[in-house]
Each structure stands twice: as C-alpha cells, then as structure tokens.
C-alpha cells in the first residue's frame, strides 16, 4: 500500500470544510487506497491535561488509549477529504470502535501514526468501512485502532452484512453524569474535531437531532475513566455506539468485572437503554 | 518497659446544633470551634493551660482555614502554646480526632488533649469555576503582558458564576441521598421503619434534654441553649405526611428520616488516666479499640455500609460479639442507614459474602440503640457528630457503671466508616 508522508498533522478546519461537502458522484462508493502517515509526532502535555480533565481521567504520564485515537483523528479527516474518496465525513455515523494498547505509552514519547481505510462493505443503509490506525514508537507497535463508520446511502455491490447487536443487560447504574450544554465545545477544544453537530443547534437539526449530540469518543473516554484504576496495563477495548446522547443530558453508567475482562455501558439514567456498550479484554 | 498507659475520656462540650441558615448563619467554622473550646476550657478549668495537642477538623472547609484548629486554639482560653492539628475524614472526622489523641496518649506522646470537630453548612465555601481559576493562575504565571492578557481572554461570562460545594460523590456523580436510596431499596427498608427510628430519635433526645442529661455536655451559643432541630412534638402522623426527597416518587426517604444540613461544633477532652486522677478530673470511659473500613461504592457497593465491615473486624480482634454492649450509638446519617447496617449484620448471606464471617453477626437490642437521641433529632454538623456521640456515650456508660461497654459506628462519604468501643472506667 502506498504511504503518503505528511510533514505534520493536518489542520482540521480546512480539511473538515471539504470533508463536510457531500459527494455528488454517482455510482459505486470509493475510498482512498493509500495510507497517510505522520512521523515523530510529539504530544502536547497541556492539551493532554485538558483532555484528561474534560474526559475524567487522572493526569498521568501514561496516556489513555482514547487520547492516542484522538491523535490519529486528523488522519481520518485527511483520508475522507481526499479527492479519491467518494465518501465524505458529512453524515457518516461512527458505529463502533476497537483499540488495543500494546504497552503503556507516556506523554513524553514521540509517535509515528499511520491510518488507512479498508473493509468497504455493503450495509442495509449504505456502506460500512474501517479506518485502521497504528501508532509506533520506532519499530514497536504500541497502539492500534479500528473505527467503523457507516456512510448512509453509499452504494457497494454485494449482499449487505449484518452488524451484530452488542450484548447488553439492563443494570442499575453505578454512576450518573450530568453533561453540560457546552460539553461539545469542551471536547472540540481537546479533540480538535470541529464537526458542528456537536456544538450548534442548527447543525444538529440539519442532521436530524433536536439538540447537539456529544462526540461518541467522549462517551467512550468518560466511561473508561470511570474504572481506569482497575484496568490492566495493556488491554483491548471495544465499543458500540447504539444511540446518540443529546446535550445537555443526564447519563447513567456502570462497569463490572467479567472474568479477567470488563463489561461496561453508558445508559439512560434508569439503566434501561444503552447509549454505548463497552467490552474490555486483557 | 513503661507501665501500660490508658487514655480516658474526661468529658466533652459542644454548642447546641442548629439548622443551617439559622441562629449561627453569621458564625464561621472558626467562631463555632472557638466557642466549643472555650466552653470546654471553662467546664474543666483549662483556661491558660497548655495542653499537649488539640486535634480538630471540618468537612466543609475554606482554603483560608488551612490551620483551622490552631487558629481556634489561638482564639480560645487555652494557652496559646497549645499545638493543634487538622484532620479530616468526612463525617468520620470527629471520631478520628478522638482516636488520634487516644493513640498518642496510649503511646506516651501526650498526657492530655482535645479531639474536636466543627461544620457550618451556613458558611460553606463558595469557589470560582475551574475555568476561571485556571485562567487566573495561567495569567499569574505569565511573564509578559501579552501572554497575561491572552490567558485572561480565555475567561467567558459563564466562568464567572460562583460554585457551591459539591454534594455528590465525585466518582459516581450521585448524592449521598441518592446512594442511600439505592441501599434502602436493595435492603427493603420500609418507610414505616424509617419513620419509627426518626420518631425514637426525637423522643430520646427530648427526654435527655428534659432530664438535664446535656447540662454538662452543651454550652449555649448566640442565644441558643438547646438543639434547634429537635421536634419534641413530632409524631408518626407528622412524619408519615412528608413527601419523599430521595428515591423518586416511590421513595421512602423524607426530610424527617434524613439528617438536615446543620451548624455546630463539638469537643472531647482526653487524658492519660493517671494524669486525670492527679488533676482531679473525671474519668468517664476508656477507648478500648477502634477500626476504620471502606467499601467500593465505585463498583456498586452500598456507600454507607462500611461501618458494618469495620465492626466485624473490630469484634473479631476483641473476641467480642455484637450483643456484648450496654449501649449502641449508630450515627443516623439517614434512618435507613442505621436500619440497613443492622439488616446487614442480621443477614447470614451478607456476613458470609461481604464480611467474610461464617454466619450472621447478629442483632442488637433496639432498647439500647441511640438512647439519648442521634443525628436525626440533634442534627449533623458533619465533623462535629463524632464528638457529640463520644462525649454523650462516655457519660451514659459512666452513669451505667464501671465496665459498661458501648459501640460507636459512624459512616462517612467516600464509602468509609469508623467505629470504636468505649468502656466505662
């Protein structure tokens, strides 16, 4: 696969503007076949501290795996605004996410980040595809992640694949979060994700939501932060985003050990319906 | 080897407790604690005397009060050369200060000292938002005018709103009442049982006041001579008419069977037994032993049931059983906390699975429970509750006769609990 080296992480504003313009191309959906890579990325400790605070993590030298995802996100946007992509970020839905921390990563480490797209496949409502990221320190793979997106209306030949429903059991929440109306702005500040459906009512309404919705990756991070002290040094975490959370809002959360693994969820305050279902595997 | 030393409770003094926003609305933690220390000094002739240490604390504490207890000593009748220390373990604070001094006296590091606690929910610290605080701190760190202005430019109008102290458990986002509502439901504690316990608390406290029990335990303050929350004329019917405040519309916890926000201060004078005799001071009770425990409410454990665990360990160490006490003082954070704690001790399943015991710990005789009333009737100025209970129980045990034993159990925020055994001298 061709790897296109970028000198630095692309600024997301202009990219995003392009990524927001819907594709007018007809015919089968196409995604870029090349990978994008940024080498020698240094981490901004002040921004990391801000990220930790917004998501509920303790400020440590070791970074949360979701922070490493955030570092790769500009490369997601770069690929989905590339001329070779008929799929645009506008309107795509983050369906699920999986990442593995292969070893603890500290804020002092310089990182090489690479992202490519694979697995374009038909779905009843359009097409699914995976943004596959890798972070290395030198030759060592320290983190990898797969973000699965749904592009509604995109056409891919073949039989639609079923996305398995995540296992969810109704439980009493252990914790309750009160999400303030400006949480989308707070998370935009630390993640750089400028998608306006998280910050403005008008954009949210344009995509069919009564109010702005919080970024799924915030919910992911906040839930992980709830039991971060219990997590092993290395693990894989998989989440399914089952329902968006409108801002401001009240959310329930629970986590419990499942053998050597953990099960967790962000739910409605009474625990009856999931917003996000999580599994952590050692 | 030195002769064994024994710390005894000489006596106590507290202010009357009043509802937040009432007669003490203008008094600070420092004012209240100073008043309670002065009352104790007057009662036991300590004016001008240098004690070995005063340990005190508050739960709702201003950052300016970093040396609250020392400042209270300096403002009191005690010799200004009396050292002091601030301790804090949420509602366990008052009892912890007593245990701290007991341990120092037992080890020969002190002869005489005071354990104390105070809380003013009226004078609670109001702070600025984190965003405003960070912007100001960043501006202070800035070395040039432009960077300072840049830091200050991050301030938005919403950041200027003052922030009241958090009433929720930081890691769960649930208030103590919401946590306890879940416990109440899980243990099937009925509204009627809670109201009965609240009624008994008021009746016992009213009887104790009427009999003069508090005459040498309380000193009036700001025109108040009696606990202000006490409703001597409350009844089953009045309590049953109250609407639930926790647990939703079907909840069983009301303002009547939950403690109210309260202002007050309490102190306990402790001394080495020989020292107390030599100085002609009363020797009411010894502290036999004490224990602290914690549960993991961040994994769904009952937030306020840590004392059930602490008592199990304490009894095991002492080779005692739950029935071995003349009196029980179970702090009434909520009526259902006391009832759930007793239900936990009666549950063979809980005692086996959560306390690691072979069988149920047993039940306690309700006629020996909180015989002079507790927090539901007296109120609960968080850090002052331990001192109120210890001084009252020591007096009660002493009146009962030498060797009488009492159990103190106090639950605290953060899933903690502190318990102690007292024995009449």
Interface residues (C-beta under 8 A of the other chain):
Chain A: X53 X172 X174 X175 X176 X177 X178 X182 X226 X227 X230 X254 X255 X256
Chain B: X130 X158 X171 X172 X173 X174 X178 X182 X297 X298 X299 X300
